[in-house]
Amino acid sequence: MTTYKRLYRSDDDRIFAGICGGLGEYFAVDPVALRLLWLLVTLCTGVVPGILAYLVAIFIVPKKVTTEEPITTNEQSSL
């Protein structure tokens, strides 16, 4: 059976929305380098295209679904 790599927004390595962290995980590149590259491209293209591309990526790239169950406590606080 063949497994495919999927692009997801990172939950572990995120600053704002996890786009650069997810790209770093997908391409096995340091996310800091991708953030610096995004900043350079954004500043060189007049800011608006870079910010617009990032906002579009937030809505297109899905969040990574974790299979871990949330930790719940069954303790009741007494007043």
N, CA, C and O atoms as a CHARMM CRD file, in Angstrom:
* protein
*
  316
    1    1 MET  N      0.84100  -1.16300   0.00000 PROA 1      0.00000
    2    1 MET  CA     0.00000   0.00000   0.00000 PROA 1      0.00000
    3    1 MET  C      0.90000   1.24400   0.00000 PROA 1      0.00000
    4    1 MET  O      1.88800   1.30200   0.73100 PROA 1      0.00000
    5    2 THR  N      0.56000   2.19800  -0.79500 PROA 2      0.00000
    6    2 THR  CA     1.34700   3.41100  -0.92500 PROA 2      0.00000
    7    2 THR  C      0.80700   4.49000   0.00500 PROA 2      0.00000
    8    2 THR  O     -0.39700   4.74000   0.05900 PROA 2      0.00000
    9    3 THR  N      1.72300   5.12500   0.73700 PROA 3      0.00000
   10    3 THR  CA     1.31100   6.23000   1.58100 PROA 3      0.00000
   11    3 THR  C      1.72100   7.53600   0.91200 PROA 3      0.00000
   12    3 THR  O      2.80300   7.63500   0.33200 PROA 3      0.00000
   13    4 TYR  N      0.87000   8.51100   0.99700 PROA 4      0.00000
   14    4 TYR  CA     1.10800   9.80600   0.38400 PROA 4      0.00000
   15    4 TYR  C      1.35900  10.84700   1.46700 PROA 4      0.00000
   16    4 TYR  O      0.72300  10.84100   2.52100 PROA 4      0.00000
   17    5 LYS  N      2.30000  11.73700   1.18100 PROA 5      0.00000
   18    5 LYS  CA     2.51800  12.86000   2.08000 PROA 5      0.00000
   19    5 LYS  C      1.43000  13.88800   1.83900 PROA 5      0.00000
   20    5 LYS  O      1.05600  14.15600   0.69800 PROA 5      0.00000
   21    6 ARG  N      0.92900  14.45800   2.91200 PROA 6      0.00000
   22    6 ARG  CA    -0.09900  15.48800   2.80900 PROA 6      0.00000
   23    6 ARG  C      0.41200  16.75700   3.46600 PROA 6      0.00000
   24    6 ARG  O      1.16500  16.71100   4.43800 PROA 6      0.00000
   25    7 LEU  N      0.00100  17.86600   2.93300 PROA 7      0.00000
   26    7 LEU  CA     0.37000  19.15600   3.48200 PROA 7      0.00000
   27    7 LEU  C     -0.68500  19.58800   4.48300 PROA 7      0.00000
   28    7 LEU  O     -1.86600  19.68700   4.15300 PROA 7      0.00000
   29    8 TYR  N     -0.25200  19.84100   5.69900 PROA 8      0.00000
   30    8 TYR  CA    -1.13100  20.29900   6.76100 PROA 8      0.00000
   31    8 TYR  C     -0.51600  21.51100   7.44200 PROA 8      0.00000
   32    8 TYR  O      0.69400  21.72700   7.36400 PROA 8      0.00000
   33    9 ARG  N     -1.34800  22.29800   8.10700 PROA 9      0.00000
   34    9 ARG  CA    -0.83900  23.35900   8.97300 PROA 9      0.00000
   35    9 ARG  C     -0.32800  22.70800  10.24600 PROA 9      0.00000
   36    9 ARG  O     -0.98500  21.83900  10.81900 PROA 9      0.00000
   37   10 SER  N      0.83700  23.13000  10.68100 PROA 10     0.00000
   38   10 SER  CA     1.48900  22.52000  11.83200 PROA 10     0.00000
   39   10 SER  C      0.85500  22.98000  13.13400 PROA 10     0.00000
   40   10 SER  O      0.54100  24.15800  13.30800 PROA 10     0.00000
   41   11 ASP  N      0.67100  22.02900  14.05100 PROA 11     0.00000
   42   11 ASP  CA     0.23500  22.36100  15.40400 PROA 11     0.00000
   43   11 ASP  C      1.43300  22.53300  16.32700 PROA 11     0.00000
   44   11 ASP  O      1.36500  23.26200  17.31700 PROA 11     0.00000
   45   12 ASP  N      2.53300  21.85600  15.99500 PROA 12     0.00000
   46   12 ASP  CA     3.71000  21.87300  16.85500 PROA 12     0.00000
   47   12 ASP  C      4.59500  23.08400  16.62000 PROA 12     0.00000
   48   12 ASP  O      5.08400  23.69000  17.57400 PROA 12     0.00000
   49   13 ASP  N      4.80300  23.44000  15.36600 PROA 13     0.00000
   50   13 ASP  CA     5.73500  24.50800  15.02600 PROA 13     0.00000
   51   13 ASP  C      4.97300  25.63200  14.34200 PROA 13     0.00000
   52   13 ASP  O      5.02600  25.78100  13.12200 PROA 13     0.00000
   53   14 ARG  N      4.27400  26.40900  15.12900 PROA 14     0.00000
   54   14 ARG  CA     3.46400  27.47100  14.56600 PROA 14     0.00000
   55   14 ARG  C      3.75600  28.78200  15.27500 PROA 14     0.00000
   56   14 ARG  O      3.98700  28.82600  16.48300 PROA 14     0.00000
   57   15 ILE  N      3.73800  29.84500  14.48900 PROA 15     0.00000
   58   15 ILE  CA     3.86400  31.18300  15.03500 PROA 15     0.00000
   59   15 ILE  C      2.50500  31.86900  14.94000 PROA 15     0.00000
   60   15 ILE  O      1.99500  32.39400  15.93000 PROA 15     0.00000
   61   16 PHE  N      1.92800  31.86100  13.75300 PROA 16     0.00000
   62   16 PHE  CA     0.62400  32.49400  13.56200 PROA 16     0.00000
   63   16 PHE  C     -0.42900  31.44000  13.24300 PROA 16     0.00000
   64   16 PHE  O     -1.31300  31.18400  14.06000 PROA 16     0.00000
   65   17 ALA  N     -0.34600  30.83500  12.08200 PROA 17     0.00000
   66   17 ALA  CA    -1.36500  29.85100  11.70100 PROA 17     0.00000
   67   17 ALA  C     -0.77600  28.48300  11.37900 PROA 17     0.00000
   68   17 ALA  O     -1.52900  27.54600  11.11300 PROA 17     0.00000
   69   18 GLY  N      0.53900  28.34000  11.39600 PROA 18     0.00000
   70   18 GLY  CA     1.16400  27.05000  11.14500 PROA 18     0.00000
   71   18 GLY  C      1.46700  26.76100   9.69500 PROA 18     0.00000
   72   18 GLY  O      1.80500  25.62600   9.35900 PROA 18     0.00000
   73   19 ILE  N      1.35700  27.75900   8.81400 PROA 19     0.00000
   74   19 ILE  CA     1.59500  27.53200   7.38700 PROA 19     0.00000
   75   19 ILE  C      3.06600  27.21000   7.12800 PROA 19     0.00000
   76   19 ILE  O      3.37700  26.19400   6.50600 PROA 19     0.00000
   77   20 CYS  N      3.96500  28.06200   7.59500 PROA 20     0.00000
   78   20 CYS  CA     5.39900  27.83300   7.35900 PROA 20     0.00000
   79   20 CYS  C      5.88200  26.58500   8.09000 PROA 20     0.00000
   80   20 CYS  O      6.74400  25.87000   7.57900 PROA 20     0.00000
   81   21 GLY  N      5.34600  26.31300   9.26600 PROA 21     0.00000
   82   21 GLY  CA     5.68800  25.08900   9.98500 PROA 21     0.00000
   83   21 GLY  C      5.24600  23.85000   9.23000 PROA 21     0.00000
   84   21 GLY  O      5.98100  22.86400   9.16400 PROA 21     0.00000
   85   22 GLY  N      4.05800  23.89100   8.66200 PROA 22     0.00000
   86   22 GLY  CA     3.55700  22.76400   7.86700 PROA 22     0.00000
   87   22 GLY  C      4.35500  22.56600   6.59300 PROA 22     0.00000
   88   22 GLY  O      4.63900  21.43300   6.20500 PROA 22     0.00000
   89   23 LEU  N      4.72200  23.66800   5.93400 PROA 23     0.00000
   90   23 LEU  CA     5.56200  23.55900   4.74200 PROA 23     0.00000
   91   23 LEU  C      6.92700  22.99300   5.09300 PROA 23     0.00000
   92   23 LEU  O      7.49400  22.20700   4.33500 PROA 23     0.00000
   93   24 GLY  N      7.45600  23.39600   6.24800 PROA 24     0.00000
   94   24 GLY  CA     8.73700  22.86100   6.70000 PROA 24     0.00000
   95   24 GLY  C      8.67900  21.36700   6.95300 PROA 24     0.00000
   96   24 GLY  O      9.60700  20.64000   6.59700 PROA 24     0.00000
   97   25 GLU  N      7.60000  20.90200   7.56500 PROA 25     0.00000
   98   25 GLU  CA     7.43100  19.46600   7.79300 PROA 25     0.00000
   99   25 GLU  C      7.27600  18.71900   6.47100 PROA 25     0.00000
  100   25 GLU  O      7.83600  17.63500   6.30700 PROA 25     0.00000
  101   26 TYR  N      6.53400  19.27500   5.54100 PROA 26     0.00000
  102   26 TYR  CA     6.26700  18.62400   4.25900 PROA 26     0.00000
  103   26 TYR  C      7.54000  18.49800   3.41500 PROA 26     0.00000
  104   26 TYR  O      7.81100  17.44100   2.84500 PROA 26     0.00000
  105   27 PHE  N      8.32200  19.59100   3.34000 PROA 27     0.00000
  106   27 PHE  CA     9.52400  19.58300   2.51300 PROA 27     0.00000
  107   27 PHE  C     10.78400  19.24400   3.29300 PROA 27     0.00000
  108   27 PHE  O     11.87100  19.26300   2.71500 PROA 27     0.00000
  109   28 ALA  N     10.68800  18.93400   4.57900 PROA 28     0.00000
  110   28 ALA  CA    11.82400  18.61900   5.45000 PROA 28     0.00000
  111   28 ALA  C     12.85100  19.74400   5.43100 PROA 28     0.00000
  112   28 ALA  O     14.04800  19.52100   5.25200 PROA 28     0.00000
  113   29 VAL  N     12.33800  20.97400   5.62400 PROA 29     0.00000
  114   29 VAL  CA    13.16000  22.18300   5.64700 PROA 29     0.00000
  115   29 VAL  C     12.88100  22.89100   6.96000 PROA 29     0.00000
  116   29 VAL  O     11.78400  22.79000   7.51000 PROA 29     0.00000
  117   30 ASP  N     13.87800  23.60800   7.45700 PROA 30     0.00000
  118   30 ASP  CA    13.70100  24.37100   8.69200 PROA 30     0.00000
  119   30 ASP  C     12.64100  25.45400   8.48200 PROA 30     0.00000
  120   30 ASP  O     12.78000  26.27700   7.57700 PROA 30     0.00000
  121   31 PRO  N     11.59300  25.46700   9.29300 PROA 31     0.00000
  122   31 PRO  CA    10.53900  26.47200   9.13400 PROA 31     0.00000
  123   31 PRO  C     11.04000  27.91000   9.30700 PROA 31     0.00000
  124   31 PRO  O     10.45400  28.83400   8.74200 PROA 31     0.00000
  125   32 VAL  N     12.10600  28.11100  10.07200 PROA 32     0.00000
  126   32 VAL  CA    12.65400  29.45700  10.23300 PROA 32     0.00000
  127   32 VAL  C     13.16900  29.97400   8.89300 PROA 32     0.00000
  128   32 VAL  O     12.99200  31.14800   8.56800 PROA 32     0.00000
  129   33 ALA  N     13.80700  29.09900   8.11700 PROA 33     0.00000
  130   33 ALA  CA    14.28600  29.49200   6.78600 PROA 33     0.00000
  131   33 ALA  C     13.11200  29.84700   5.88000 PROA 33     0.00000
  132   33 ALA  O     13.19900  30.79300   5.09600 PROA 33     0.00000
  133   34 LEU  N     12.02400  29.10200   5.97900 PROA 34     0.00000
  134   34 LEU  CA    10.84700  29.40500   5.17000 PROA 34     0.00000
  135   34 LEU  C     10.20500  30.71700   5.60200 PROA 34     0.00000
  136   34 LEU  O      9.72400  31.47900   4.76300 PROA 34     0.00000
  137   35 ARG  N     10.19500  30.98400   6.89500 PROA 35     0.00000
  138   35 ARG  CA     9.63900  32.25700   7.37700 PROA 35     0.00000
  139   35 ARG  C     10.46600  33.44000   6.87900 PROA 35     0.00000
  140   35 ARG  O      9.91900  34.46200   6.46700 PROA 35     0.00000
  141   36 LEU  N     11.79000  33.28800   6.92100 PROA 36     0.00000
  142   36 LEU  CA    12.65900  34.36100   6.42200 PROA 36     0.00000
  143   36 LEU  C     12.49200  34.55500   4.92100 PROA 36     0.00000
  144   36 LEU  O     12.48200  35.68600   4.43500 PROA 36     0.00000
  145   37 LEU  N     12.36100  33.45200   4.18600 PROA 37     0.00000
  146   37 LEU  CA    12.13100  33.53000   2.74100 PROA 37     0.00000
  147   37 LEU  C     10.79300  34.20400   2.45500 PROA 37     0.00000
  148   37 LEU  O     10.70600  35.04600   1.56100 PROA 37     0.00000
  149   38 TRP  N      9.75200  33.84600   3.20000 PROA 38     0.00000
  150   38 TRP  CA     8.43900  34.47300   3.01200 PROA 38     0.00000
  151   38 TRP  C      8.51200  35.97300   3.30500 PROA 38     0.00000
  152   38 TRP  O      7.92900  36.78100   2.58200 PROA 38     0.00000
  153   39 LEU  N      9.22900  36.33800   4.36700 PROA 39     0.00000
  154   39 LEU  CA     9.37800  37.74900   4.71100 PROA 39     0.00000
  155   39 LEU  C     10.10900  38.50900   3.60500 PROA 39     0.00000
  156   39 LEU  O      9.70400  39.61200   3.23900 PROA 39     0.00000
  157   40 LEU  N     11.16800  37.93200   3.07800 PROA 40     0.00000
  158   40 LEU  CA    11.93000  38.56400   1.99800 PROA 40     0.00000
  159   40 LEU  C     11.06400  38.74500   0.74900 PROA 40     0.00000
  160   40 LEU  O     11.04800  39.82200   0.15300 PROA 40     0.00000
  161   41 VAL  N     10.35700  37.70500   0.36000 PROA 41     0.00000
  162   41 VAL  CA     9.49700  37.77900  -0.82500 PROA 41     0.00000
  163   41 VAL  C      8.36900  38.78700  -0.60600 PROA 41     0.00000
  164   41 VAL  O      8.02400  39.54300  -1.51300 PROA 41     0.00000
  165   42 THR  N      7.80200  38.79600   0.58900 PROA 42     0.00000
  166   42 THR  CA     6.71700  39.72100   0.89100 PROA 42     0.00000
  167   42 THR  C      7.19200  41.17000   0.81600 PROA 42     0.00000
  168   42 THR  O      6.50400  42.02100   0.25200 PROA 42     0.00000
  169   43 LEU  N      8.35300  41.44900   1.37700 PROA 43     0.00000
  170   43 LEU  CA     8.87400  42.81100   1.33800 PROA 43     0.00000
  171   43 LEU  C      9.27800  43.23700  -0.07000 PROA 43     0.00000
  172   43 LEU  O      9.13900  44.40700  -0.42600 PROA 43     0.00000
  173   44 CYS  N      9.77500  42.30300  -0.86800 PROA 44     0.00000
  174   44 CYS  CA    10.21500  42.63400  -2.22700 PROA 44     0.00000
  175   44 CYS  C      9.05100  42.79300  -3.20400 PROA 44     0.00000
  176   44 CYS  O      9.19700  43.45900  -4.22900 PROA 44     0.00000
  177   45 THR  N      7.91500  42.19800  -2.90700 PROA 45     0.00000
  178   45 THR  CA     6.78900  42.27700  -3.83800 PROA 45     0.00000
  179   45 THR  C      5.76500  43.33300  -3.44300 PROA 45     0.00000
  180   45 THR  O      4.71100  43.43500  -4.06900 PROA 45     0.00000
  181   46 GLY  N      6.05600  44.10500  -2.43000 PROA 46     0.00000
  182   46 GLY  CA     5.13800  45.17400  -2.05500 PROA 46     0.00000
  183   46 GLY  C      4.16100  44.79600  -0.97700 PROA 46     0.00000
  184   46 GLY  O      3.08700  45.39300  -0.90700 PROA 46     0.00000
  185   47 VAL  N      4.46700  43.85300  -0.14700 PROA 47     0.00000
  186   47 VAL  CA     3.73800  43.43300   1.05000 PROA 47     0.00000
  187   47 VAL  C      2.38000  42.78500   0.76400 PROA 47     0.00000
  188   47 VAL  O      2.11100  41.70100   1.28100 PROA 47     0.00000
  189   48 VAL  N      1.53400  43.40100  -0.02500 PROA 48     0.00000
  190   48 VAL  CA     0.16500  42.90300  -0.21700 PROA 48     0.00000
  191   48 VAL  C      0.11900  41.49000  -0.82100 PROA 48     0.00000
  192   48 VAL  O     -0.63900  40.66300  -0.31500 PROA 48     0.00000
  193   49 PRO  N      0.88900  41.16500  -1.87900 PROA 49     0.00000
  194   49 PRO  CA     0.80100  39.80300  -2.42200 PROA 49     0.00000
  195   49 PRO  C      1.21500  38.71900  -1.42500 PROA 49     0.00000
  196   49 PRO  O      0.60700  37.64900  -1.38600 PROA 49     0.00000
  197   50 GLY  N      2.23700  38.98700  -0.62800 PROA 50     0.00000
  198   50 GLY  CA     2.68400  37.99700   0.35900 PROA 50     0.00000
  199   50 GLY  C      1.65900  37.76400   1.44500 PROA 50     0.00000
  200   50 GLY  O      1.40400  36.62500   1.83700 PROA 50     0.00000
  201   51 ILE  N      1.06700  38.85000   1.93600 PROA 51     0.00000
  202   51 ILE  CA     0.03700  38.71900   2.97300 PROA 51     0.00000
  203   51 ILE  C     -1.21100  38.05400   2.40500 PROA 51     0.00000
  204   51 ILE  O     -1.83300  37.23000   3.07500 PROA 51     0.00000
  205   52 LEU  N     -1.57700  38.40100   1.18700 PROA 52     0.00000
  206   52 LEU  CA    -2.73200  37.78500   0.54900 PROA 52     0.00000
  207   52 LEU  C     -2.50900  36.28200   0.33500 PROA 52     0.00000
  208   52 LEU  O     -3.41300  35.47800   0.56500 PROA 52     0.00000
  209   53 ALA  N     -1.30400  35.90900  -0.10500 PROA 53     0.00000
  210   53 ALA  CA    -0.99200  34.48800  -0.30300 PROA 53     0.00000
  211   53 ALA  C     -1.06200  33.73000   1.02000 PROA 53     0.00000
  212   53 ALA  O     -1.56200  32.60600   1.06700 PROA 53     0.00000
  213   54 TYR  N     -0.56400  34.33800   2.09000 PROA 54     0.00000
  214   54 TYR  CA    -0.60600  33.69100   3.40300 PROA 54     0.00000
  215   54 TYR  C     -2.05000  33.51100   3.87200 PROA 54     0.00000
  216   54 TYR  O     -2.40600  32.45500   4.39500 PROA 54     0.00000
  217   55 LEU  N     -2.87200  34.53000   3.68900 PROA 55     0.00000
  218   55 LEU  CA    -4.27500  34.42400   4.08500 PROA 55     0.00000
  219   55 LEU  C     -5.02200  33.36800   3.28300 PROA 55     0.00000
  220   55 LEU  O     -5.85100  32.63800   3.82600 PROA 55     0.00000
  221   56 VAL  N     -4.72900  33.29000   2.00100 PROA 56     0.00000
  222   56 VAL  CA    -5.34500  32.24700   1.16900 PROA 56     0.00000
  223   56 VAL  C     -4.90100  30.86600   1.64100 PROA 56     0.00000
  224   56 VAL  O     -5.70600  29.93700   1.69800 PROA 56     0.00000
  225   57 ALA  N     -3.61300  30.73000   1.98200 PROA 57     0.00000
  226   57 ALA  CA    -3.09600  29.44300   2.44600 PROA 57     0.00000
  227   57 ALA  C     -3.75100  29.02100   3.75900 PROA 57     0.00000
  228   57 ALA  O     -3.94400  27.82900   3.99700 PROA 57     0.00000
  229   58 ILE  N     -4.09200  29.98300   4.61000 PROA 58     0.00000
  230   58 ILE  CA    -4.76100  29.64700   5.86600 PROA 58     0.00000
  231   58 ILE  C     -6.08600  28.93700   5.59500 PROA 58     0.00000
  232   58 ILE  O     -6.44900  28.00100   6.30800 PROA 58     0.00000
  233   59 PHE  N     -6.79800  29.37600   4.57900 PROA 59     0.00000
  234   59 PHE  CA    -8.10100  28.77700   4.28000 PROA 59     0.00000
  235   59 PHE  C     -8.00800  27.52300   3.41400 PROA 59     0.00000
  236   59 PHE  O     -8.91500  26.69100   3.43600 PROA 59     0.00000
  237   60 ILE  N     -6.92400  27.37600   2.65200 PROA 60     0.00000
  238   60 ILE  CA    -6.79900  26.22200   1.75400 PROA 60     0.00000
  239   60 ILE  C     -6.13500  25.02800   2.43900 PROA 60     0.00000
  240   60 ILE  O     -6.59600  23.89700   2.28900 PROA 60     0.00000
  241   61 VAL  N     -5.06400  25.26700   3.18400 PROA 61     0.00000
  242   61 VAL  CA    -4.30800  24.17800   3.81600 PROA 61     0.00000
  243   61 VAL  C     -5.04600  23.75100   5.07900 PROA 61     0.00000
  244   61 VAL  O     -5.27400  24.57100   5.96800 PROA 61     0.00000
  245   62 PRO  N     -5.42300  22.46900   5.16900 PROA 62     0.00000
  246   62 PRO  CA    -6.19500  22.02800   6.34400 PROA 62     0.00000
  247   62 PRO  C     -5.32200  21.88500   7.58300 PROA 62     0.00000
  248   62 PRO  O     -4.10700  21.70600   7.49200 PROA 62     0.00000
  249   63 LYS  N     -5.96900  21.97000   8.74400 PROA 63     0.00000
  250   63 LYS  CA    -5.27700  21.72000  10.00300 PROA 63     0.00000
  251   63 LYS  C     -5.02100  20.22600  10.13000 PROA 63     0.00000
  252   63 LYS  O     -5.79500  19.40600   9.63800 PROA 63     0.00000
  253   64 LYS  N     -3.93100  19.88600  10.79400 PROA 64     0.00000
  254   64 LYS  CA    -3.61900  18.48200  11.02100 PROA 64     0.00000
  255   64 LYS  C     -4.51600  17.95300  12.13700 PROA 64     0.00000
  256   64 LYS  O     -4.58400  18.53500  13.22000 PROA 64     0.00000
  257   65 VAL  N     -5.19200  16.86300  11.86800 PROA 65     0.00000
  258   65 VAL  CA    -6.09000  16.26400  12.84700 PROA 65     0.00000
  259   65 VAL  C     -5.27800  15.31000  13.69800 PROA 65     0.00000
  260   65 VAL  O     -4.66700  14.37600  13.17800 PROA 65     0.00000
  261   66 THR  N     -5.26800  15.53400  14.99000 PROA 66     0.00000
  262   66 THR  CA    -4.54200  14.63900  15.88100 PROA 66     0.00000
  263   66 THR  C     -5.48200  13.56800  16.38700 PROA 66     0.00000
  264   66 THR  O     -6.67800  13.80200  16.56000 PROA 66     0.00000
  265   67 THR  N     -4.93000  12.39500  16.62200 PROA 67     0.00000
  266   67 THR  CA    -5.74300  11.27700  17.09400 PROA 67     0.00000
  267   67 THR  C     -5.70000  11.15900  18.60400 PROA 67     0.00000
  268   67 THR  O     -6.33400  10.27500  19.18000 PROA 67     0.00000
  269   68 GLU  N     -4.95200  12.05100  19.25100 PROA 68     0.00000
  270   68 GLU  CA    -4.88400  12.01200  20.70300 PROA 68     0.00000
  271   68 GLU  C     -6.18500  12.52300  21.30200 PROA 68     0.00000
  272   68 GLU  O     -6.77000  13.49300  20.81800 PROA 68     0.00000
  273   69 GLU  N     -6.61900  11.86900  22.34000 PROA 69     0.00000
  274   69 GLU  CA    -7.83300  12.30200  23.01200 PROA 69     0.00000
  275   69 GLU  C     -7.47400  13.36000  24.04400 PROA 69     0.00000
  276   69 GLU  O     -6.42200  13.27100  24.67700 PROA 69     0.00000
  277   70 PRO  N     -8.31600  14.34400  24.22200 PROA 70     0.00000
  278   70 PRO  CA    -8.02100  15.36500  25.22600 PROA 70     0.00000
  279   70 PRO  C     -8.03200  14.78600  26.63300 PROA 70     0.00000
  280   70 PRO  O     -8.79300  13.86700  26.93500 PROA 70     0.00000
  281   71 ILE  N     -7.19600  15.32600  27.46900 PROA 71     0.00000
  282   71 ILE  CA    -7.11800  14.86700  28.85500 PROA 71     0.00000
  283   71 ILE  C     -8.26000  15.51100  29.63300 PROA 71     0.00000
  284   71 ILE  O     -8.41100  16.73200  29.66700 PROA 71     0.00000
  285   72 THR  N     -9.04700  14.65800  30.24800 PROA 72     0.00000
  286   72 THR  CA   -10.15700  15.16500  31.05900 PROA 72     0.00000
  287   72 THR  C     -9.98600  14.66300  32.48100 PROA 72     0.00000
  288   72 THR  O     -9.46500  13.56900  32.70000 PROA 72     0.00000
  289   73 THR  N    -10.40700  15.43000  33.41300 PROA 73     0.00000
  290   73 THR  CA   -10.34900  14.99400  34.80700 PROA 73     0.00000
  291   73 THR  C    -11.76300  14.76300  35.28800 PROA 73     0.00000
  292   73 THR  O    -12.68600  15.49600  34.93100 PROA 73     0.00000
  293   74 ASN  N    -11.91600  13.75700  36.08600 PROA 74     0.00000
  294   74 ASN  CA   -13.22900  13.40400  36.62300 PROA 74     0.00000
  295   74 ASN  C    -13.41100  13.94800  38.02600 PROA 74     0.00000
  296   74 ASN  O    -14.37800  13.61400  38.71000 PROA 74     0.00000
  297   75 GLU  N    -12.48800  14.77800  38.44800 PROA 75     0.00000
  298   75 GLU  CA   -12.58000  15.33900  39.79400 PROA 75     0.00000
  299   75 GLU  C    -13.61200  16.46300  39.81600 PROA 75     0.00000
  300   75 GLU  O    -13.67200  17.29200  38.90800 PROA 75     0.00000
  301   76 GLN  N    -14.41100  16.47100  40.85800 PROA 76     0.00000
  302   76 GLN  CA   -15.36700  17.54200  41.04000 PROA 76     0.00000
  303   76 GLN  C    -14.86200  18.44200  42.16400 PROA 76     0.00000
  304   76 GLN  O    -14.41900  17.97100  43.21100 PROA 76     0.00000
  305   77 SER  N    -14.93800  19.71000  41.92800 PROA 77     0.00000
  306   77 SER  CA   -14.48600  20.63200  42.96700 PROA 77     0.00000
  307   77 SER  C    -15.60700  20.83800  43.97900 PROA 77     0.00000
  308   77 SER  O    -16.76700  21.02000  43.61000 PROA 77     0.00000
  309   78 SER  N    -15.25400  20.80800  45.22400 PROA 78     0.00000
  310   78 SER  CA   -16.25500  21.03000  46.25400 PROA 78     0.00000
  311   78 SER  C    -16.11200  22.43800  46.79500 PROA 78     0.00000
  312   78 SER  O    -15.00400  22.92900  47.00800 PROA 78     0.00000
  313   79 LEU  N    -17.22400  23.06700  47.00900 PROA 79     0.00000
  314   79 LEU  CA   -17.22000  24.45000  47.49200 PROA 79     0.00000
  315   79 LEU  C    -17.37800  24.50200  48.96700 PROA 79     0.00000
  316   79 LEU  O    -17.39700  25.58800  49.54800 PROA 79     0.00000
